[in-house]
């Protein structure tokens, strides 16, 4: 079972830190069709760490 903190919603900044990339890279991935799994909540983009992990594992992060 996941702990609450492991699957909380995180911001663009936190997602960038988690993945070791720049915030602009995250924004570019959002724009791509096979882009990063992002959810717009109000005016802000939010992410779940488990979805980011699954996206990386699927190989979609390497597609251009």
PDB file of N, CA, C, O and CB in Angstrom:
ATOM      1  N   UNK A   1       0.838  -1.185   0.000  1.00  0.00           N
ATOM      2  CA  UNK A   1       0.000   0.000   0.000  1.00  0.00           C
ATOM      3  C   UNK A   1       0.882   1.247   0.000  1.00  0.00           C
ATOM      4  O   UNK A   1       1.852   1.328   0.754  1.00  0.00           O
ATOM      5  CB  UNK A   1      -0.953  -0.001   1.218  1.00  0.00           C
ATOM      6  N   UNK A   2       0.542   2.214  -0.846  1.00  0.00           N
ATOM      7  CA  UNK A   2       1.309   3.448  -0.908  1.00  0.00           C
ATOM      8  C   UNK A   2       1.012   4.332   0.292  1.00  0.00           C
ATOM      9  O   UNK A   2      -0.122   4.417   0.763  1.00  0.00           O
ATOM     10  CB  UNK A   2       1.011   4.197  -2.202  1.00  0.00           C
ATOM     11  N   UNK A   3       2.039   4.974   0.764  1.00  0.00           N
ATOM     12  CA  UNK A   3       1.823   5.963   1.810  1.00  0.00           C
ATOM     13  C   UNK A   3       1.204   7.193   1.171  1.00  0.00           C
ATOM     14  O   UNK A   3       1.389   7.426  -0.024  1.00  0.00           O
ATOM     15  CB  UNK A   3       3.153   6.318   2.548  1.00  0.00           C
ATOM     16  N   UNK A   4       0.480   7.974   1.938  1.00  0.00           N
ATOM     17  CA  UNK A   4      -0.208   9.155   1.429  1.00  0.00           C
ATOM     18  C   UNK A   4       0.738  10.092   0.693  1.00  0.00           C
ATOM     19  O   UNK A   4       0.400  10.567  -0.391  1.00  0.00           O
ATOM     20  CB  UNK A   4      -0.881   9.895   2.564  1.00  0.00           C
ATOM     21  N   UNK A   5       1.898  10.370   1.242  1.00  0.00           N
ATOM     22  CA  UNK A   5       2.835  11.318   0.654  1.00  0.00           C
ATOM     23  C   UNK A   5       3.428  10.842  -0.666  1.00  0.00           C
ATOM     24  O   UNK A   5       3.841  11.668  -1.480  1.00  0.00           O
ATOM     25  CB  UNK A   5       3.939  11.596   1.620  1.00  0.00           C
ATOM     26  N   UNK A   6       3.481   9.543  -0.897  1.00  0.00           N
ATOM     27  CA  UNK A   6       4.071   9.018  -2.114  1.00  0.00           C
ATOM     28  C   UNK A   6       3.210   9.273  -3.337  1.00  0.00           C
ATOM     29  O   UNK A   6       3.737   9.303  -4.449  1.00  0.00           O
ATOM     30  CB  UNK A   6       4.318   7.551  -1.969  1.00  0.00           C
ATOM     31  N   UNK A   7       1.907   9.458  -3.178  1.00  0.00           N
ATOM     32  CA  UNK A   7       1.034   9.645  -4.322  1.00  0.00           C
ATOM     33  C   UNK A   7       0.233  10.939  -4.225  1.00  0.00           C
ATOM     34  O   UNK A   7      -0.897  11.014  -4.708  1.00  0.00           O
ATOM     35  CB  UNK A   7       0.097   8.469  -4.454  1.00  0.00           C
ATOM     36  N   UNK A   8       0.815  11.945  -3.606  1.00  0.00           N
ATOM     37  CA  UNK A   8       0.135  13.230  -3.524  1.00  0.00           C
ATOM     38  C   UNK A   8       0.330  13.992  -4.834  1.00  0.00           C
ATOM     39  O   UNK A   8       1.198  13.643  -5.635  1.00  0.00           O
ATOM     40  CB  UNK A   8       0.660  14.059  -2.320  1.00  0.00           C
ATOM     41  N   UNK A   9      -0.458  15.006  -5.046  1.00  0.00           N
ATOM     42  CA  UNK A   9      -0.310  15.861  -6.221  1.00  0.00           C
ATOM     43  C   UNK A   9       0.914  16.736  -6.028  1.00  0.00           C
ATOM     44  O   UNK A   9       1.114  17.311  -4.958  1.00  0.00           O
ATOM     45  CB  UNK A   9      -1.583  16.729  -6.459  1.00  0.00           C
ATOM     46  N   UNK A  10       1.745  16.836  -7.081  1.00  0.00           N
ATOM     47  CA  UNK A  10       2.934  17.681  -7.002  1.00  0.00           C
ATOM     48  C   UNK A  10       2.902  18.715  -8.120  1.00  0.00           C
ATOM     49  O   UNK A  10       2.221  18.525  -9.128  1.00  0.00           O
ATOM     50  CB  UNK A  10       4.224  16.828  -7.084  1.00  0.00           C
ATOM     51  N   UNK A  11       3.630  19.792  -7.945  1.00  0.00           N
ATOM     52  CA  UNK A  11       3.665  20.910  -8.887  1.00  0.00           C
ATOM     53  C   UNK A  11       4.671  20.654 -10.011  1.00  0.00           C
ATOM     54  O   UNK A  11       5.394  19.658  -9.999  1.00  0.00           O
ATOM     55  CB  UNK A  11       4.014  22.212  -8.154  1.00  0.00           C
ATOM     56  N   UNK A  12       4.703  21.563 -10.974  1.00  0.00           N
ATOM     57  CA  UNK A  12       5.692  21.481 -12.058  1.00  0.00           C
ATOM     58  C   UNK A  12       7.102  21.495 -11.478  1.00  0.00           C
ATOM     59  O   UNK A  12       7.952  20.710 -11.897  1.00  0.00           O
ATOM     60  CB  UNK A  12       5.510  22.651 -13.062  1.00  0.00           C
ATOM     61  N   UNK A  13       7.352  22.375 -10.525  1.00  0.00           N
ATOM     62  CA  UNK A  13       8.679  22.469  -9.924  1.00  0.00           C
ATOM     63  C   UNK A  13       9.083  21.165  -9.251  1.00  0.00           C
ATOM     64  O   UNK A  13      10.210  20.694  -9.410  1.00  0.00           O
ATOM     65  CB  UNK A  13       8.719  23.607  -8.916  1.00  0.00           C
ATOM     66  N   UNK A  14       8.150  20.586  -8.497  1.00  0.00           N
ATOM     67  CA  UNK A  14       8.436  19.325  -7.811  1.00  0.00           C
ATOM     68  C   UNK A  14       8.628  18.181  -8.812  1.00  0.00           C
ATOM     69  O   UNK A  14       9.489  17.322  -8.620  1.00  0.00           O
ATOM     70  CB  UNK A  14       7.301  18.983  -6.831  1.00  0.00           C
ATOM     71  N   UNK A  15       7.826  18.173  -9.876  1.00  0.00           N
ATOM     72  CA  UNK A  15       7.967  17.141 -10.909  1.00  0.00           C
ATOM     73  C   UNK A  15       9.325  17.267 -11.598  1.00  0.00           C
ATOM     74  O   UNK A  15       9.987  16.263 -11.862  1.00  0.00           O
ATOM     75  CB  UNK A  15       6.821  17.247 -11.951  1.00  0.00           C
ATOM     76  N   UNK A  16       9.737  18.499 -11.888  1.00  0.00           N
ATOM     77  CA  UNK A  16      11.034  18.722 -12.514  1.00  0.00           C
ATOM     78  C   UNK A  16      12.157  18.229 -11.616  1.00  0.00           C
ATOM     79  O   UNK A  16      13.081  17.566 -12.090  1.00  0.00           O
ATOM     80  CB  UNK A  16      11.227  20.205 -12.835  1.00  0.00           C
ATOM     81  N   UNK A  17      12.092  18.537 -10.345  1.00  0.00           N
ATOM     82  CA  UNK A  17      13.102  18.058  -9.388  1.00  0.00           C
ATOM     83  C   UNK A  17      13.093  16.543  -9.284  1.00  0.00           C
ATOM     84  O   UNK A  17      14.149  15.913  -9.237  1.00  0.00           O
ATOM     85  CB  UNK A  17      12.864  18.671  -8.007  1.00  0.00           C
ATOM     86  N   UNK A  18      11.906  15.961  -9.249  1.00  0.00           N
ATOM     87  CA  UNK A  18      11.765  14.506  -9.123  1.00  0.00           C
ATOM     88  C   UNK A  18      12.389  13.783 -10.323  1.00  0.00           C
ATOM     89  O   UNK A  18      13.022  12.739 -10.169  1.00  0.00           O
ATOM     90  CB  UNK A  18      10.278  14.124  -8.993  1.00  0.00           C
ATOM     91  N   UNK A  19      12.200  14.360 -11.529  1.00  0.00           N
ATOM     92  CA  UNK A  19      12.710  13.738 -12.740  1.00  0.00           C
ATOM     93  C   UNK A  19      14.105  14.229 -13.125  1.00  0.00           C
ATOM     94  O   UNK A  19      14.729  13.681 -14.034  1.00  0.00           O
ATOM     95  CB  UNK A  19      11.759  13.988 -13.873  1.00  0.00           C
ATOM     96  N   UNK A  20      14.590  15.251 -12.441  1.00  0.00           N
ATOM     97  CA  UNK A  20      15.930  15.766 -12.713  1.00  0.00           C
ATOM     98  C   UNK A  20      16.029  16.548 -14.007  1.00  0.00           C
ATOM     99  O   UNK A  20      17.050  16.505 -14.694  1.00  0.00           O
ATOM    100  CB  UNK A  20      16.902  14.640 -12.749  1.00  0.00           C
ATOM    101  N   UNK A  21      14.957  17.268 -14.338  1.00  0.00           N
ATOM    102  CA  UNK A  21      14.941  18.085 -15.553  1.00  0.00           C
ATOM    103  C   UNK A  21      14.521  19.512 -15.210  1.00  0.00           C
ATOM    104  O   UNK A  21      14.158  19.810 -14.072  1.00  0.00           O
ATOM    105  CB  UNK A  21      13.986  17.477 -16.615  1.00  0.00           C
ATOM    106  N   UNK A  22      14.578  20.379 -16.204  1.00  0.00           N
ATOM    107  CA  UNK A  22      14.193  21.781 -16.058  1.00  0.00           C
ATOM    108  C   UNK A  22      12.665  21.919 -16.137  1.00  0.00           C
ATOM    109  O   UNK A  22      11.998  21.093 -16.760  1.00  0.00           O
ATOM    110  CB  UNK A  22      14.877  22.651 -17.150  1.00  0.00           C
ATOM    111  N   UNK A  23      12.121  22.951 -15.512  1.00  0.00           N
ATOM    112  CA  UNK A  23      10.679  23.211 -15.586  1.00  0.00           C
ATOM    113  C   UNK A  23      10.215  23.415 -17.019  1.00  0.00           C
ATOM    114  O   UNK A  23       9.105  23.014 -17.370  1.00  0.00           O
ATOM    115  CB  UNK A  23      10.320  24.433 -14.753  1.00  0.00           C
ATOM    116  N   UNK A  24      11.047  24.033 -17.855  1.00  0.00           N
ATOM    117  CA  UNK A  24      10.681  24.239 -19.262  1.00  0.00           C
ATOM    118  C   UNK A  24      10.548  22.909 -20.002  1.00  0.00           C
ATOM    119  O   UNK A  24       9.717  22.779 -20.902  1.00  0.00           O
ATOM    120  CB  UNK A  24      11.724  25.123 -19.960  1.00  0.00           C
ATOM    121  N   UNK A  25      11.353  21.935 -19.632  1.00  0.00           N
ATOM    122  CA  UNK A  25      11.251  20.604 -20.229  1.00  0.00           C
ATOM    123  C   UNK A  25       9.907  19.989 -19.884  1.00  0.00           C
ATOM    124  O   UNK A  25       9.263  19.387 -20.743  1.00  0.00           O
ATOM    125  CB  UNK A  25      12.402  19.691 -19.748  1.00  0.00           C
ATOM    126  N   UNK A  26       9.478  20.131 -18.646  1.00  0.00           N
ATOM    127  CA  UNK A  26       8.165  19.621 -18.234  1.00  0.00           C
ATOM    128  C   UNK A  26       7.070  20.290 -19.058  1.00  0.00           C
ATOM    129  O   UNK A  26       6.161  19.617 -19.543  1.00  0.00           O
ATOM    130  CB  UNK A  26       7.927  19.863 -16.716  1.00  0.00           C
ATOM    131  N   UNK A  27       7.149  21.602 -19.220  1.00  0.00           N
ATOM    132  CA  UNK A  27       6.135  22.332 -20.000  1.00  0.00           C
ATOM    133  C   UNK A  27       6.116  21.857 -21.454  1.00  0.00           C
ATOM    134  O   UNK A  27       5.045  21.726 -22.047  1.00  0.00           O
ATOM    135  CB  UNK A  27       6.405  23.855 -19.945  1.00  0.00           C
ATOM    136  N   UNK A  28       7.286  21.599 -22.031  1.00  0.00           N
ATOM    137  CA  UNK A  28       7.348  21.093 -23.409  1.00  0.00           C
ATOM    138  C   UNK A  28       6.730  19.702 -23.501  1.00  0.00           C
ATOM    139  O   UNK A  28       6.023  19.407 -24.465  1.00  0.00           O
ATOM    140  CB  UNK A  28       8.806  21.059 -23.909  1.00  0.00           C
ATOM    141  N   UNK A  29       6.983  18.852 -22.526  1.00  0.00           N
ATOM    142  CA  UNK A  29       6.395  17.510 -22.518  1.00  0.00           C
ATOM    143  C   UNK A  29       4.879  17.574 -22.407  1.00  0.00           C
ATOM    144  O   UNK A  29       4.189  16.740 -22.994  1.00  0.00           O
ATOM    145  CB  UNK A  29       6.968  16.682 -21.365  1.00  0.00           C
ATOM    146  N   UNK A  30       4.346  18.539 -21.670  1.00  0.00           N
ATOM    147  CA  UNK A  30       2.887  18.688 -21.537  1.00  0.00           C
ATOM    148  C   UNK A  30       2.268  18.940 -22.908  1.00  0.00           C
ATOM    149  O   UNK A  30       1.185  18.434 -23.202  1.00  0.00           O
ATOM    150  CB  UNK A  30       2.531  19.849 -20.560  1.00  0.00           C
ATOM    151  N   UNK A  31       2.949  19.718 -23.749  1.00  0.00           N
ATOM    152  CA  UNK A  31       2.430  20.092 -25.068  1.00  0.00           C
ATOM    153  C   UNK A  31       2.446  18.948 -26.074  1.00  0.00           C
ATOM    154  O   UNK A  31       1.686  18.977 -27.042  1.00  0.00           O
ATOM    155  CB  UNK A  31       3.225  21.240 -25.616  1.00  0.00           C
ATOM    156  N   UNK A  32       3.297  17.937 -25.868  1.00  0.00           N
ATOM    157  CA  UNK A  32       3.425  16.829 -26.803  1.00  0.00           C
ATOM    158  C   UNK A  32       2.234  15.876 -26.692  1.00  0.00           C
ATOM    159  O   UNK A  32       1.650  15.719 -25.620  1.00  0.00           O
ATOM    160  CB  UNK A  32       4.732  16.074 -26.554  1.00  0.00           C
ATOM    161  N   UNK A  33       1.881  15.239 -27.819  1.00  0.00           N
ATOM    162  CA  UNK A  33       0.777  14.273 -27.813  1.00  0.00           C
ATOM    163  C   UNK A  33       1.041  13.112 -26.877  1.00  0.00           C
ATOM    164  O   UNK A  33       0.143  12.680 -26.153  1.00  0.00           O
ATOM    165  CB  UNK A  33       0.530  13.749 -29.213  1.00  0.00           C
ATOM    166  N   UNK A  34       2.261  12.602 -26.884  1.00  0.00           N
ATOM    167  CA  UNK A  34       2.605  11.487 -26.002  1.00  0.00           C
ATOM    168  C   UNK A  34       3.255  12.020 -24.732  1.00  0.00           C
ATOM    169  O   UNK A  34       4.059  11.348 -24.086  1.00  0.00           O
ATOM    170  CB  UNK A  34       3.548  10.487 -26.716  1.00  0.00           C
ATOM    171  N   UNK A  35       2.878  13.252 -24.398  1.00  0.00           N
ATOM    172  CA  UNK A  35       3.523  13.955 -23.300  1.00  0.00           C
ATOM    173  C   UNK A  35       3.276  13.367 -21.930  1.00  0.00           C
ATOM    174  O   UNK A  35       2.543  12.395 -21.748  1.00  0.00           O
ATOM    175  CB  UNK A  35       3.085  15.346 -23.298  1.00  0.00           C
ATOM    176  N   UNK A  36       3.907  13.990 -21.005  1.00  0.00           N
ATOM    177  CA  UNK A  36       3.887  13.615 -19.600  1.00  0.00           C
ATOM    178  C   UNK A  36       2.448  13.591 -19.065  1.00  0.00           C
ATOM    179  O   UNK A  36       1.643  14.437 -19.455  1.00  0.00           O
ATOM    180  CB  UNK A  36       4.751  14.587 -18.778  1.00  0.00           C
ATOM    181  N   UNK A  37       2.113  12.664 -18.200  1.00  0.00           N
ATOM    182  CA  UNK A  37       0.756  12.627 -17.635  1.00  0.00           C
ATOM    183  C   UNK A  37       0.552  13.780 -16.648  1.00  0.00           C
ATOM    184  O   UNK A  37       1.001  13.736 -15.503  1.00  0.00           O
ATOM    185  CB  UNK A  37       0.496  11.269 -16.932  1.00  0.00           C
ATOM    186  N   UNK A  38      -0.134  14.800 -17.130  1.00  0.00           N
ATOM    187  CA  UNK A  38      -0.358  16.008 -16.332  1.00  0.00           C
ATOM    188  C   UNK A  38      -1.854  16.281 -16.226  1.00  0.00           C
ATOM    189  O   UNK A  38      -2.624  15.942 -17.124  1.00  0.00           O
ATOM    190  CB  UNK A  38       0.375  17.228 -16.953  1.00  0.00           C
ATOM    191  N   UNK A  39      -2.246  16.888 -15.136  1.00  0.00           N
ATOM    192  CA  UNK A  39      -3.646  17.218 -14.897  1.00  0.00           C
ATOM    193  C   UNK A  39      -3.730  18.692 -14.552  1.00  0.00           C
ATOM    194  O   UNK A  39      -3.034  19.165 -13.654  1.00  0.00           O
ATOM    195  CB  UNK A  39      -4.257  16.339 -13.761  1.00  0.00           C
ATOM    196  N   UNK A  40      -4.583  19.423 -15.265  1.00  0.00           N
ATOM    197  CA  UNK A  40      -4.744  20.843 -14.966  1.00  0.00           C
ATOM    198  C   UNK A  40      -5.836  20.987 -13.910  1.00  0.00           C
ATOM    199  O   UNK A  40      -6.982  20.585 -14.112  1.00  0.00           O
ATOM    200  CB  UNK A  40      -5.093  21.662 -16.258  1.00  0.00           C
ATOM    201  N   UNK A  41      -5.456  21.559 -12.808  1.00  0.00           N
ATOM    202  CA  UNK A  41      -6.382  21.805 -11.707  1.00  0.00           C
ATOM    203  C   UNK A  41      -6.443  23.317 -11.540  1.00  0.00           C
ATOM    204  O   UNK A  41      -5.501  23.939 -11.049  1.00  0.00           O
ATOM    205  CB  UNK A  41      -5.929  21.077 -10.365  1.00  0.00           C
ATOM    206  N   UNK A  42      -7.559  23.895 -11.953  1.00  0.00           N
ATOM    207  CA  UNK A  42      -7.640  25.352 -12.002  1.00  0.00           C
ATOM    208  C   UNK A  42      -6.682  25.846 -13.071  1.00  0.00           C
ATOM    209  O   UNK A  42      -6.776  25.433 -14.227  1.00  0.00           O
ATOM    210  CB  UNK A  42      -7.310  25.991 -10.614  1.00  0.00           C
ATOM    211  N   UNK A  43      -5.762  26.725 -12.698  1.00  0.00           N
ATOM    212  CA  UNK A  43      -4.765  27.245 -13.638  1.00  0.00           C
ATOM    213  C   UNK A  43      -3.426  26.529 -13.515  1.00  0.00           C
ATOM    214  O   UNK A  43      -2.485  26.844 -14.245  1.00  0.00           O
ATOM    215  CB  UNK A  43      -4.569  28.732 -13.416  1.00  0.00           C
ATOM    216  N   UNK A  44      -3.333  25.574 -12.602  1.00  0.00           N
ATOM    217  CA  UNK A  44      -2.054  24.933 -12.312  1.00  0.00           C
ATOM    218  C   UNK A  44      -1.998  23.501 -12.823  1.00  0.00           C
ATOM    219  O   UNK A  44      -2.993  22.777 -12.792  1.00  0.00           O
ATOM    220  CB  UNK A  44      -1.791  24.953 -10.825  1.00  0.00           C
ATOM    221  N   UNK A  45      -0.817  23.100 -13.296  1.00  0.00           N
ATOM    222  CA  UNK A  45      -0.580  21.719 -13.686  1.00  0.00           C
ATOM    223  C   UNK A  45      -0.127  20.937 -12.464  1.00  0.00           C
ATOM    224  O   UNK A  45       0.702  21.409 -11.687  1.00  0.00           O
ATOM    225  CB  UNK A  45       0.471  21.628 -14.826  1.00  0.00           C
ATOM    226  N   UNK A  46      -0.678  19.732 -12.298  1.00  0.00           N
ATOM    227  CA  UNK A  46      -0.321  18.861 -11.183  1.00  0.00           C
ATOM    228  C   UNK A  46      -0.021  17.460 -11.715  1.00  0.00           C
ATOM    229  O   UNK A  46      -0.486  17.066 -12.784  1.00  0.00           O
ATOM    230  CB  UNK A  46      -1.459  18.819 -10.123  1.00  0.00           C
ATOM    231  N   UNK A  47       0.760  16.732 -10.945  1.00  0.00           N
ATOM    232  CA  UNK A  47       1.246  15.416 -11.344  1.00  0.00           C
ATOM    233  C   UNK A  47       1.174  14.469 -10.160  1.00  0.00           C
ATOM    234  O   UNK A  47       1.229  14.891  -9.005  1.00  0.00           O
ATOM    235  CB  UNK A  47       2.688  15.498 -11.888  1.00  0.00           C
ATOM    236  N   UNK A  48       1.050  13.175 -10.464  1.00  0.00           N
ATOM    237  CA  UNK A  48       1.159  12.117  -9.457  1.00  0.00           C
ATOM    238  C   UNK A  48       2.470  11.385  -9.718  1.00  0.00           C
ATOM    239  O   UNK A  48       2.770  11.040 -10.861  1.00  0.00           O
ATOM    240  CB  UNK A  48      -0.078  11.125  -9.505  1.00  0.00           C
ATOM    241  N   UNK A  49       3.246  11.146  -8.678  1.00  0.00           N
ATOM    242  CA  UNK A  49       4.538  10.471  -8.835  1.00  0.00           C
ATOM    243  C   UNK A  49       4.381   9.090  -9.458  1.00  0.00           C
ATOM    244  O   UNK A  49       5.197   8.687 -10.287  1.00  0.00           O
ATOM    245  CB  UNK A  49       5.238  10.350  -7.488  1.00  0.00           C
ATOM    246  N   UNK A  50       3.340   8.365  -9.065  1.00  0.00           N
ATOM    247  CA  UNK A  50       3.151   7.021  -9.629  1.00  0.00           C
ATOM    248  C   UNK A  50       2.891   7.092 -11.127  1.00  0.00           C
ATOM    249  O   UNK A  50       3.358   6.229 -11.870  1.00  0.00           O
ATOM    250  CB  UNK A  50       1.988   6.299  -8.927  1.00  0.00           C
ATOM    251  N   UNK A  51       2.155   8.102 -11.588  1.00  0.00           N
ATOM    252  CA  UNK A  51       1.903   8.260 -13.019  1.00  0.00           C
ATOM    253  C   UNK A  51       3.195   8.638 -13.750  1.00  0.00           C
ATOM    254  O   UNK A  51       3.444   8.172 -14.862  1.00  0.00           O
ATOM    255  CB  UNK A  51       0.813   9.331 -13.263  1.00  0.00           C
ATOM    256  N   UNK A  52       4.012   9.481 -13.120  1.00  0.00           N
ATOM    257  CA  UNK A  52       5.295   9.836 -13.726  1.00  0.00           C
ATOM    258  C   UNK A  52       6.185   8.602 -13.843  1.00  0.00           C
ATOM    259  O   UNK A  52       6.820   8.393 -14.877  1.00  0.00           O
ATOM    260  CB  UNK A  52       6.004  10.932 -12.899  1.00  0.00           C
ATOM    261  N   UNK A  53       6.235   7.795 -12.805  1.00  0.00           N
ATOM    262  CA  UNK A  53       7.036   6.569 -12.829  1.00  0.00           C
ATOM    263  C   UNK A  53       6.565   5.630 -13.942  1.00  0.00           C
ATOM    264  O   UNK A  53       7.381   5.076 -14.679  1.00  0.00           O
ATOM    265  CB  UNK A  53       6.963   5.855 -11.466  1.00  0.00           C
ATOM    266  N   UNK A  54       5.254   5.454 -14.060  1.00  0.00           N
ATOM    267  CA  UNK A  54       4.702   4.578 -15.092  1.00  0.00           C
ATOM    268  C   UNK A  54       4.981   5.112 -16.489  1.00  0.00           C
ATOM    269  O   UNK A  54       5.242   4.334 -17.406  1.00  0.00           O
ATOM    270  CB  UNK A  54       3.204   4.409 -14.894  1.00  0.00           C
ATOM    271  N   UNK A  55       4.931   6.429 -16.664  1.00  0.00           N
ATOM    272  CA  UNK A  55       5.214   7.070 -17.948  1.00  0.00           C
ATOM    273  C   UNK A  55       6.665   6.821 -18.348  1.00  0.00           C
ATOM    274  O   UNK A  55       6.946   6.517 -19.507  1.00  0.00           O
ATOM    275  CB  UNK A  55       4.926   8.589 -17.877  1.00  0.00           C
ATOM    276  N   UNK A  56       7.574   6.948 -17.409  1.00  0.00           N
ATOM    277  CA  UNK A  56       8.989   6.693 -17.684  1.00  0.00           C
ATOM    278  C   UNK A  56       9.183   5.220 -18.050  1.00  0.00           C
ATOM    279  O   UNK A  56       9.852   4.907 -19.035  1.00  0.00           O
ATOM    280  CB  UNK A  56       9.869   7.075 -16.457  1.00  0.00           C
ATOM    281  N   UNK A  57       8.602   4.320 -17.261  1.00  0.00           N
ATOM    282  CA  UNK A  57       8.747   2.884 -17.497  1.00  0.00           C
ATOM    283  C   UNK A  57       8.166   2.457 -18.845  1.00  0.00           C
ATOM    284  O   UNK A  57       8.659   1.511 -19.460  1.00  0.00           O
ATOM    285  CB  UNK A  57       8.075   2.105 -16.379  1.00  0.00           C
ATOM    286  N   UNK A  58       7.127   3.145 -19.305  1.00  0.00           N
ATOM    287  CA  UNK A  58       6.464   2.778 -20.565  1.00  0.00           C
ATOM    288  C   UNK A  58       7.325   3.116 -21.784  1.00  0.00           C
ATOM    289  O   UNK A  58       7.096   2.590 -22.874  1.00  0.00           O
ATOM    290  CB  UNK A  58       5.113   3.491 -20.675  1.00  0.00           C
ATOM    291  N   UNK A  59       8.306   3.985 -21.600  1.00  0.00           N
ATOM    292  CA  UNK A  59       9.160   4.392 -22.708  1.00  0.00           C
ATOM    293  C   UNK A  59       8.645   5.604 -23.457  1.00  0.00           C
ATOM    294  O   UNK A  59       9.329   6.097 -24.354  1.00  0.00           O
ATOM    295  CB  UNK A  59       9.318   3.264 -23.657  1.00  0.00           C
ATOM    296  N   UNK A  60       7.469   6.100 -23.124  1.00  0.00           N
ATOM    297  CA  UNK A  60       6.917   7.260 -23.817  1.00  0.00           C
ATOM    298  C   UNK A  60       7.752   8.515 -23.603  1.00  0.00           C
ATOM    299  O   UNK A  60       7.744   9.413 -24.445  1.00  0.00           O
ATOM    300  CB  UNK A  60       5.502   7.509 -23.358  1.00  0.00           C
ATOM    301  N   UNK A  61       8.457   8.587 -22.510  1.00  0.00           N
ATOM    302  CA  UNK A  61       9.272   9.776 -22.231  1.00  0.00           C
ATOM    303  C   UNK A  61      10.424   9.893 -23.220  1.00  0.00           C
ATOM    304  O   UNK A  61      10.972  10.982 -23.392  1.00  0.00           O
ATOM    305  CB  UNK A  61       9.816   9.731 -20.796  1.00  0.00           C
ATOM    306  N   UNK A  62      10.803   8.796 -23.873  1.00  0.00           N
ATOM    307  CA  UNK A  62      11.913   8.805 -24.817  1.00  0.00           C
ATOM    308  C   UNK A  62      11.447   9.055 -26.250  1.00  0.00           C
ATOM    309  O   UNK A  62      12.279   9.245 -27.138  1.00  0.00           O
ATOM    310  CB  UNK A  62      12.664   7.492 -24.743  1.00  0.00           C
ATOM    311  N   UNK A  63      10.135   9.058 -26.493  1.00  0.00           N
ATOM    312  CA  UNK A  63       9.615   9.267 -27.849  1.00  0.00           C
ATOM    313  C   UNK A  63       9.698  10.740 -28.212  1.00  0.00           C
ATOM    314  O   UNK A  63       9.516  11.622 -27.374  1.00  0.00           O
ATOM    315  CB  UNK A  63       8.155   8.766 -27.967  1.00  0.00           C
ATOM    316  N   UNK A  64       9.978  10.978 -29.492  1.00  0.00           N
ATOM    317  CA  UNK A  64      10.077  12.374 -29.956  1.00  0.00           C
ATOM    318  C   UNK A  64       8.959  12.706 -30.905  1.00  0.00           C
ATOM    319  O   UNK A  64       8.880  13.832 -31.397  1.00  0.00           O
ATOM    320  CB  UNK A  64      11.419  12.630 -30.636  1.00  0.00           C
TER     321      UNK A  64
END
